[in-house]
């Protein structure tokens, strides 16, 4: 089975699992696969919305049900929990809407939201709005930006492609080192 056939057969399952676990990377790739014609963009968006909402609700519910005990067992979450609680007191509604977009705080933040006493119906409504905006945005970026990137790379000579690849690798390493340094500063 070739990549196109595999993507067509298992692509929606991969979208569901990918967005449930990680999110951005899986949805960007699914948007690109839709641009290539291997997946249907509207189905990608619907599957991603459902899986993303389910993941968010699972984190929120875990926080609501097991949050206090979980925070005691995971000291790294405790630091993030304190930060989210401070934000929660000042920006209750906007924080729920923005939680999907806060990279690095998303899972912990949703668990802490569950411990904060936010009513379930309020969380469901606000999180659903956030999931819709996030899913549409990321899927469409994958669709349009992936298509533009594909057209650009298809017109490059091999040495240009190596230069772009090398630049991406160097920038990725710099970004990883920067993130490690930032997270080391947070732990101190």
N, C-alpha and C positions, 0 to 999 in steps of 0.2 A: 504494500500500500504506500503510495506517495504522500508527501506532506499535505498537499491539497485535499486528497481523499481522507486522510486522517483528521485534518482540521474540520472538514465538512461533517464527518461522522461523530467526532467527539468534542468539537469546538464549544458547544453550548455547555457541556458538562465542565469543561476546562474553565469557561467563563464563570460559571457558578462557584466552582471550588476556588478559583483564583481570586475572585472578588470577596468571597467569604473569608479567605485567609489574608490576602495581601491587599488587593484593590487596584491601585493605580497601574502597575505594570501589566497585570492581566487584562485590564480593561483597555489600556492603550494598544496592546497587541491585538485584542479582539476587534477594536475599531479599525486597525490596519487590515486585519483579515477580512473584515466586511468591505473595505475599500477594494481589496483584491478580488472580491466576489466569492470568497469561500464561506462567508457567513452572512446572514441577513442583519443589517444594522438595527432594525427595530426589535428583532428578537434578542440581539446582544444587549441592547439597552434594557429590555424588560427582564431578562434573566439576571443581569447585573443589579438592577434595582431590587429585585426580590432577594437575591443572595446577600447584598449589602445590607438591606434592611434587617434580614434575619440575623446577620452577624452582629449588627449594632444592638438589636434587641436582646440577643443572647448575652452580650457583655453587660448591658443595662440590667437585665434580669439577674445575672450572676452577682452583680453588685448589690442589687436589692435583696437578694436571698442570702448570699454568702459573703458580702462585701467586708464587713467588719473583721471576720475571721481571716479572710483572704489577705486583707491589708496587714494584719498582724504577722502573717506567715511570709510575706514578700516585702522586705524593707525597701527595695527599689521602687515598688509601687507607692509606698507610704510617702515618699518625697513628692512624687507626681500628684498624689491625692491631696496633699496639703495645698499645692499650687492651684489645683482645680477648685478646691473648696473656697480659696480666697477669691478666685475669679467668679465663682458661682454666686457669692454674696453680692458682688458688684454688678454683674452682667448676666443675670439668670437666663433670660430668653435668648439673647444673642449668643451665649455660650452653647446652648443646646443646638442652635442652628449652625454654629461654626465648628462644632466638635468634629464633624466629618472631614474638615479641611485642616485640622491641627495635626500635622504629621508629628509623630513621636508622643503625642498625648491621646491619640484616638482611643485605643483599647483601654488604657488605664483611666482615661477621662470618662469613658462610658460606664466603667465599673464604679467610679466615684460618683457619677451622676445617680447611679442606682442607690448609693448609700446616702445621698443627700436629701431624700424625701420628696423629690420631684414626682408629682403624680404621674402614674403610668399613661393616662390618656394624653396629658400634655407632652410627655416625651414622645409618644407615638406620632402625634400630629406634627410636632416641630421636626422630629428626626425624619419623617417621611418627606417633608418639604426639602430638607437638606440633602437627603439621598437622591431625590429627583434632580436637583440642580447639579450635584456632584457627578452623578452618573451621566447625565446628558453632556456636561462639560468635558469630562475625561474621554468618553466614547467618541465624541465629535472631534476632539483634538487628535485622538488616534486615527480617526478616519481621514481627516483633512491633512494634518501634518504628516502622517505616515505616507499618504499618497504623494504629497509634495516631496518628501525626502526620497521616496522610491524613484520618482521621476528625475530628481537631481542626481542620485547615485547612478542611475542607469546611463546617464550621459557623461560620466566621468571616465577618464583614462585610469589605468591601473595605478600609476604613481600618485595621481590625485586621490584615489580611493585609499591608498596606504597612508597618505598624509592626513586625511580626514580621520581615519581609524586611529592613527597614532595620537592625534590631537584629542580625540574622545577618550582614549585610554589615559593619557596624561591628566586631562581635566577630571576624570573619574577618580584617579588616585589622589589628586589634590583635594577633591571634595571629601573623599573617605577620610583622609588624614585630618582635614579641618573638622569633620563631624566627631572623630575620635577625640581630638583635642578639646572640642566643646563639651563633650559628654564627660571627659575626665575632669574638667573644671566644675561641672555640676556635682560630681560625686565628692569633691573635696569638702 
